[in-house]
């Protein structure tokens, strides 16, 4: 092997592995606790185990439970007039992603750990992930309905978390402008709510 080829290969292997799209598993629709048990365990958790990632199977089921497609053109969360105006973004240690529900895929928006940008509380930066709920106001039946529809998704996440032994908390304490900039949102899209998810201490 020539020394030039050796140097080139060495350089390639030393490059950091960059974040990329994450192909999610098909959801396990037969898992979880019975509904009444999940409801009895639902609560807000703000004390998470630091830097503990969700396995891909759990992450996949979480995203589908939040706002995946459970029929050809309908989702696990209802929306007024079926406008489906809410998009879900997620901040992981590896990057910021858009949830492409049709393809059960997390599309990379920005690489790097931006979890702390999702809120003002200390635990936001070290929770497994933060969900960011964004409404397309051009699609929404009204602003009021957009907030209502967002609430349905957040409750789905709460119930999934309770069923899976995870912790979750909805948060209104975040900088809306900085999040819009992070996600590169156009003016007709608005961040409505955030929600942290992770393993409780």
SULBELGI-V369310 format. One record per backbone hydrogen bond with DSSP energy under -0.5 kcal/mol. NH is the residue of the N-H (numbers start at 1). CO is the residue of the C=O. If there is no record, write none. Layout:
BEGIN
{{NH/CO} {NH/CO}}
END
This chain:
BEGIN
{{6/2} {7/3} {8/4} {9/5} {10/6} {11/7} {12/8} {13/9} {14/10} {15/11} {15/12} {18/16} {22/106} {23/21} {24/22} {24/104} {29/27} {31/28} {38/34} {39/35} {40/36} {41/37} {42/38} {42/39} {45/168} {48/46} {49/199} {51/126} {52/49} {53/51} {59/55} {60/56} {61/57} {62/58} {63/59} {64/60} {65/61} {66/62} {67/63} {68/64} {70/68} {70/74} {71/74} {76/68} {82/79} {83/80} {87/85} {87/134} {89/87} {89/132} {90/97} {91/130} {92/90} {92/95} {96/110} {97/90} {98/107} {99/88} {100/98} {100/105} {101/99} {104/101} {105/100} {106/22} {107/98} {107/105} {108/106} {109/96} {110/96} {112/94} {114/92} {114/112} {117/114} {118/115} {119/116} {120/173} {124/121} {125/122} {126/123} {127/123} {129/197} {130/91} {131/195} {132/89} {133/193} {134/87} {134/132} {135/190} {136/85} {137/135} {137/188} {139/136} {140/136} {146/142} {147/143} {148/144} {149/145} {150/146} {151/147} {152/148} {153/149} {154/150} {155/151} {156/152} {157/153} {158/154} {159/155} {160/156} {161/157} {162/158} {163/159} {164/160} {165/161} {166/161} {167/198} {168/43} {169/196} {171/194} {174/172} {176/174} {179/175} {180/176} {181/177} {182/178} {183/179} {184/180} {184/181} {185/180} {189/186} {190/135} {192/133} {193/133} {194/171} {195/131} {196/169} {197/129} {198/167} {200/198} {201/47}}
END
